[in-house]
Amino acid sequence: MRKIVVETSIISNPYVGVGEFCLNLGEHLAKKANELKEKYDVELYFIVPKGKIGCFGNEVSYIELKNKIQVFWQLFWLKPDLVHLTHQYAKIKYYNRGRKCLLTVHDINFMYEKVGMKLKRYCSNFAKKIRKSTHISFISEFAKKDTETYFSLKGKPNFVVYNGVKDLTISEDYRPDFATKIQSSYLFHISSLLPKKNVHLLVKMMDYLPEFQLVIVGNWASNYAKELLQQIEKSQHQNILSLNNISTQDKAYLMKNCKALVFPSECEGFGLPPIETMKFGNPVFLSTKTSLPEIGGEEAFYWEDLQPEKMAKIVKEKLSTMTIEKEQKIRQFAQRYDWEKCVNEYIDVYKEILQLN
């Protein structure tokens, strides 16, 4: 029996992109567990946070992350054939006890966010993870090219597997508690509310879009988020609503009913909210930075110039061109990002690494 260990301990934080990725990857891989056992004599193990044993069902095995030393010894005795580190933040010195190790790289945003000794430390840790991995996968062509610009893959086999994006569903009569605060014509933004997301530009953009409301969702605890709140309070037009982290149902409600998602981020390895919104047939406005043009494709709208007044002008112009046919094209384009397809591609990668027929 071959053993594949998949690191998913970050599912304890589902409000970040990597946490959501691991949750969906685990759920869809677990559905393939019986097939992997019967066809390839492969057993799946998941490293999960404390209290999460059983979260992916009973057809897979679990390693509970009570402490990292315990995980180290469990993997030592298990001797897995492959360990899949599902993101670049995993503590590889504890997890790479398999004969083969696959590292999935989502982005190297630290190259643009860190400076000085912090940047040096991040670079050193990331280079070590590449060195200790036998295979590398990336969630976009951009993430691969960006990594190769700054780091050597040392000839290691590598793959590009696009993320799946879950189809968010919601009943017609569902109304969240905050629905009474929302206007009929609103723009939507959801993110971690970090400087790289450029949310301050959206706040300023609303000076030129008084006919719209902007709904912003995220974690408002950071210093940047607190500065945003101050900026919102001083806003000339009181047409901005701030909401803290919300449920999946609430997110689906906002994405389904918005006029558009506005997402001027400068650092994305993939960009999940744009595709989630496009699956409802709604338009998205993106920056032309990093992976967003690759992921959003020709059916997204783009800001070539991240200047608030010009951004507002683009929003007005493009929304006036929306038709039912355009909505259908947007929805059809977004369906290419499917979790079934994504997981099948990861299984193909596993099979290639382990040379399974």
N, C-alpha and C positions, 0 to 999 in steps of 0.2 A: 504494500500500500504506500503510494507516494503521498507526501504531506505538503500542503501549501498553506502558509500562514499569511493572513492579510491584516495589516495594522490599521485599526479603525478607532483607536481610543479617543480621537478628537470629536467623535459624535456627541460627546458631552457638551459641546458648544455648537449647536445646529444653526446658530444665527450668523456664522461666518461661512464663506463659500467652501472652504476645505471641509468643514464639518458636514455641510449638506452633501458634498460630493461623496464622502465616506459613508454616510448613512444610506444614500441611494445605491452606491456600489455594493455595499454589504447586503442590502435587501434583494437586489437582483442577482447577485452571485449565489446567494443562498437558495434561490429558486432553481439553480442549475446543479445543486449539490448531488442529488440522486443520479442525474445524468453523468456527472463527472466520476462518480463511484463506479457506475455500471460500465461505462465505456472505456474509462482510462485508469481505473483503480486509483483514483485521487480522492483524498479526504481534505475538506476545507476546515481551517481553524481561523478564528477571528480574535485578535487582541481587542478587548473592549474595556471601557471604564468600570470602576467598581459599581456593582449593583446592576449591571447590564447583561449579565449572562442570560441567554435565551432571547435576546432582542431580535435576532435574525432567524428564529425558529429552532426546531429540534433536529433538523437534518444536518446541522453543522456542529463543530466542536468549538469550545471557547477557552481563552486564556484571559483571566481577569487581571486587570492592571491595578493591583493593590499597591505594589511598589515595584520600581524598575529592576531591582536586584532579583526579586522573585521571578519576574518575567525572564530575566537572563537565564536563570537556572532551569526554568520550565522549557525554554527553547533549547538549552544545552542538552537536556535529557531527551527531548522530542526529536532532535536532529532533523528538522524539516528539509525537504528537497528544495523548496523555494520560499523565501520571505518577500512579500510585496510591501514595500514601504510606500504608502499611498500619497505621501506628500513630503516635501523637502524639509519639514520641521521635525520629523521623527528623530528620536535620539538613537542614531544608528549603532552606537557602541553597545546598546542593549539588545537591539533587534536583529542585527545581521548575523545570526547564528546558522543560517541555512547554507546548503551547498551552493545555491544560487541566490542572488539578491536583485530584485527589480525595484528601482527607485522611480517614482512618478514625480516629475517636476511641473509645478503649476506656474511658477514665475520666478524671476530673480529681482523682484521689486526692491530688495535691499540695496541693489546697486544704485538706485536713484533716491532712496530715502535715507540712507545712513551716510555718515561722514566720519573721518578720522579713525580712531581706534575701533569704534563700533563697526564700521565698514570692514576694516581689516579682519576683525573677529568673525563676522558673518561670512566673508569670502573664504577664510580658512576652514570654517566648519562645513561650508557647502562643498568646497573642493575635496574635503575628506570624505564626504558622503558619496561623491562621484567616484572617488578612488576605490572605496570599499564595496561599491555596487558592481555587479557583473553585467547588468543591463539597465538601460535608461528608457523611460517613456515620457512623452510630453503631451500636454493637453491641447496644444495648437502648434502650427508651424512657426508662429512668431516666438512662442516660448522656447522652441528648439533653437531657432536662429539667434535669439537674444543670448541664450546660454552659451552657444558656440562662440559668440563674439568675445566673451570674457573668460571662458573656461575651456579647458581641453577635455574632451570626452575620451581621450586616449584610445581611440579606435573601438570603443565598446559598442556592441550592437544596440541600436536605439529604434524607437517606434514613436509614431504620432497617433494618439487615440483621442478623438474629440469627446468631450464630456457629453453624457446624456443630459437631457433637460426634461424634468417631469412635467406632464400635462396637469396643470392645476385645475381642479374642478370645484364648482360652487353651485349651490342650489339657487334658483331664481329669486326665492323669497328671503335669502340670507341678508341680514343687515347688521353690521357691527355697531357697537355702542357709539363710535365716533361719527357715524354716517350723517347725523344731523348737523355736523360742523362742516360738511363737505358741500361745495357748490357743484352745480351741474357740469360746469366746464372746468376741469382741473388737470394739471400736469402732475406727474408722479415721479419721485426719486426715492430709491431705497439703496442703502449702502452701509459700510462701516463708519461713515462720516469721518474719514481721515483726510488730511490735506490733499492727498493725491486724487481724491474724488472730485475736487474742484466745485464743491457745493456752494461756496461763497459766490461763484460766478452766476449760479442759478438764482441766488437771492437777489443779486444786483439786476439780473435779467428781468425779474418781475416788475421792476420800475417801468419797464417798457411794454408790459403785458397786463395792464390793469383789468382787462376783461376776463382774465384767467385766475385761477387759484393754483398755488403750488403746495402739494402735500409731500413732506419730507419724512421718511422713516429711517430710524437707525438708533445707535447707542449714543446718547447725548452726554455721556460722562467725560469724554476726553476734553482736553484744553481747546482743541480746534472746534469741537461741537459747542462748547460754551461760548466761544467767540462768535459762532454762527448765530446763537440765540440772541446775543447782544446786537448783532447786525440785523436780525429779523425785527427786534423791538424798535430799532431806529428806522425801519423801512418806511418809505413814503406811503406805500399802499399796504394796508393790513390784509394782504391776500395770501399769506403763507401760514400753513398749519404744520406744526411739528408733532410727530408721534414717536413714542419709544418702540423698541422691538415688539413686533406684533406676531400673531399666530399665522400659520400657513393659510387658513381660511380668510383672515383679514387681508393678507397680502394678495390672495387671488381676487378678492373683491375689488381692491384698489387697482390692480392690473387690468381687470376685465372692464372696468367702468371709466378708466382715465381716457383723456383725449390723446395722451402720448406719454411715454416714459422719456425723461430727459436725463442723460448720463454722460457728462463731459469728462469722464475719468482720464487720467494720464498714465495709469499703470494698471494693466489688466493682462493676466495670462490667458483668460478666456472671456469672462463677462457673462454671468448667469442671468441677472435680471432682464437684460434686453431680449434674450431668447424666450424667457418665460412670458414676457409681455407680448412678443410677436406671435406666440402660440394662440393668443386671443384675437389675433388679426389687427392689433393696435400698432400704430407707428412708434418708432423709437428714434430719438435724436442722440447721436453719438459723436464723440471726438474722433479725429482721424489718427489718434495715438495708439501705439502698441498693437494689441491683437484685435481691437474692436472692428476695424474694416474687414478683417479676415472672417470674423465670426458673424458680424451683421450682414455682410454681403451686399448685394445690389438692392435689396429690399429695405434697408435702413436708410435714414436720412443722416447727413453728416454736417458738422460745423467745421469748416476749414479754418475759421478764425474764431478763437475763443475770446471774443470781445462781447460783453453782455448785450449791447444794443444790436450788434450784428446777429448774435444768436437769436434774439427775440424776432428779428426780421425774418430769419430762416424759418422759425417755428410758424409764424403767421403764413408765410408763403406756402410752405409744404402742407400744412393742415388744410389749406384751401383747395388742394389738389386731391384730397383723399376721396376715393370712390369705393363702391362695394367690390369692384374687380381688384383694386389695390389691396384691400383687406384680405381677400382670398389669396392673393399672391404672397402676402406677408405670412399668412397662416401656413400655407403650403411650404414656403421656404423653411420655416422654423421646425417643421416635422422631421427634417433630416437629423436633428439632434435628439436621438432616441436612446433611452437607457438600454433597451433590449439589444440594439446594435452596438452600443458602447461596451456592454458586458461581454457580448460574443467576441468582440475584437480583443478584449483583455484575455479571454479564455484562449483565443488563438495565440496570443503572445505567450501565455503560460505553456501551451502545448509546444510552441517552438523552442522555448528555453529548456524545457524538460525532455524535448525530442520524443513527444508522444505521438503515436500513429493514430 
